Amino acid sequence: MTGKADDERFQRGAYKYAAYLETPEGRLRADLAFGNLQDFLPLPRAEHSLCALDLGCGTGATPVRLARLGIHVTLLDSSAEMLDIAKSTAQEVGVTGMIALKHGDAAKLASLFPTESFDVILCHNILEYVDEPCAVLRSAASALRDPFSIISVLVRNQAGEVLKAAIKDGDLAATKHNLTAEWGQESLYGGSVRLFQSDSLRTMLKAASLEIIAERGIRVVADYLPSRVSREAEYERVFELERKLGSRPEFAAVARYKQYFANRPGPAIKDFA
Ligand SMILES: C[S@@+](CC[C@H](N)C(=O)[O-])C[C@H]1O[C@@H](n2cnc3c(N)ncnc32)[C@H](O)[C@@H]1O
């Protein structure tokens, strides 16, 4: 399901992905995830600037925004085409000095970077495509600097696929199927995409010695609004509404995506208190 085939899909599909990020749906996913992230970023350290790692950075839209906040960001992706776009974006925005590009496989994370070297790790819509999401989370946990460091994990939510099949597609068979589906269909590329249940993602985070700080839903109702609500003209209102909905557990539970913020608590926390 994952591995080489997905690699190729992102090698050839980087410009398609960049175009998707310009659509109201793509913007909303990225803007909501970034808004949530800003709420949980660690405070700047006196001894060093904050360092972030973006696993499966794609076209670099999010890491470039972090760089503009003064955070040094390492961008890792297995697609050279994605990294090329990320490099151009960083040049356009004038933040090349704040970013480092790394072509590589997130599955090899443990051998790519020293342990305890990042204050922030982003894992946004990459666990859907790797063979062993638990192993990636374990390596990411080891790469977090200290208990004040955070990881942001964004994944496709199985419950959201159920509502989408019913409300958007009116497909009752697919709705029933999605109740237990471990894989969904990628509308952009046509391949498979892993779906996550909240309980199983929580279990994975715990197994990686990560403790959840907060959970947020992304795109709770936006995908189902009737066409008379203009996605473009009403963007700001939809964004504000989604921020409110996504922070309420009862709505977050059925969002298209879920974002989890976690840290790696440890004995060192008392040293910083
Ligand atoms: C759906 S895109 C998400 C991009 C970005 N994180 C975002 O939120 O917009 C998935 C990205 O993960 C990358 N990717 C997939 N498998 C990977 C792997 N094993 N190691 C590194 N990057 C990978 C793809 O090349 C692609 O850029």
The ligand as an SDF file (V2000), in Angstrom:
LIG
                    3D

 27 29  0  0  0  0  0  0  0  0999 V2000
    0.3610   14.8570    1.7110 C   0  0  0  0  0  0  0  0  0  0  0  0
    1.9710   15.5080    1.5740 S   0  0  0  0  0  0  0  0  0  0  0  0
    2.0340   16.5350    3.0320 C   0  0  0  0  0  0  0  0  0  0  0  0
    2.9810   17.6710    2.8680 C   0  0  0  0  0  0  0  0  0  0  0  0
    3.0380   18.6600    4.0300 C   0  0  0  0  0  0  0  0  0  0  0  0
    3.4730   18.0300    5.2540 N   0  0  0  0  0  0  0  0  0  0  0  0
    1.7040   19.3360    4.2470 C   0  0  0  0  0  0  0  0  0  0  0  0
    1.1440   19.1950    5.3350 O   0  0  0  0  0  0  0  0  0  0  0  0
    1.2350   20.0110    3.3350 O   0  0  0  0  0  0  0  0  0  0  0  0
    3.0040   14.1500    2.0620 C   0  0  0  0  0  0  0  0  0  0  0  0
    4.4750   14.4600    1.9210 C   0  0  0  0  0  0  0  0  0  0  0  0
    5.2120   13.4090    2.5810 O   0  0  0  0  0  0  0  0  0  0  0  0
    6.2970   13.0430    1.7530 C   0  0  0  0  0  0  0  0  0  0  0  0
    6.6590   11.6590    2.0900 N   0  0  0  0  0  0  0  0  0  0  0  0
    5.9160   10.5410    1.9000 C   0  0  0  0  0  0  0  0  0  0  0  0
    6.5740    9.4710    2.3830 N   0  0  0  0  0  0  0  0  0  0  0  0
    7.7520    9.9320    2.8960 C   0  0  0  0  0  0  0  0  0  0  0  0
    8.8580    9.3290    3.5460 C   0  0  0  0  0  0  0  0  0  0  0  0
    8.8810    8.0210    3.7830 N   0  0  0  0  0  0  0  0  0  0  0  0
    9.8910   10.0980    3.9470 N   0  0  0  0  0  0  0  0  0  0  0  0
    9.8820   11.4440    3.7140 C   0  0  0  0  0  0  0  0  0  0  0  0
    8.8580   12.0740    3.1010 N   0  0  0  0  0  0  0  0  0  0  0  0
    7.8030   11.3370    2.6970 C   0  0  0  0  0  0  0  0  0  0  0  0
    5.8010   13.2130    0.3340 C   0  0  0  0  0  0  0  0  0  0  0  0
    6.8410   13.3320   -0.6030 O   0  0  0  0  0  0  0  0  0  0  0  0
    4.9680   14.4790    0.4870 C   0  0  0  0  0  0  0  0  0  0  0  0
    5.7410   15.6320    0.2660 O   0  0  0  0  0  0  0  0  0  0  0  0
  1  2  1  0
  2  3  1  0
  2 10  1  0
  3  4  1  0
  4  5  1  0
  5  6  1  0
  5  7  1  0
  7  8  2  0
  7  9  1  0
 10 11  1  0
 11 12  1  0
 11 26  1  0
 12 13  1  0
 13 14  1  0
 13 24  1  0
 14 15  1  0
 14 23  1  0
 15 16  2  0
 16 17  1  0
 17 18  1  0
 17 23  2  0
 18 19  1  0
 18 20  2  0
 20 21  1  0
 21 22  2  0
 22 23  1  0
 24 25  1  0
 24 26  1  0
 26 27  1  0
M  CHG  2   2   1   9  -1
M  END
$$$$
